[in-house]
């Protein structure tokens, strides 16, 4: 049962990552997604935003 739940979670995560990757391709570039990733990687925010970091996202640098 635990393995099935883990598998479902991994499948969902993979679908999300595939969709994000699809939007980062040059023929289908999403400016919003590109900006979001750049801001996460560089650690920038808008002047009217608050950034709360819970933990370091090691995948942001990849």
Beta strands, then each sheet from edge to edge (+ up, - down):
end
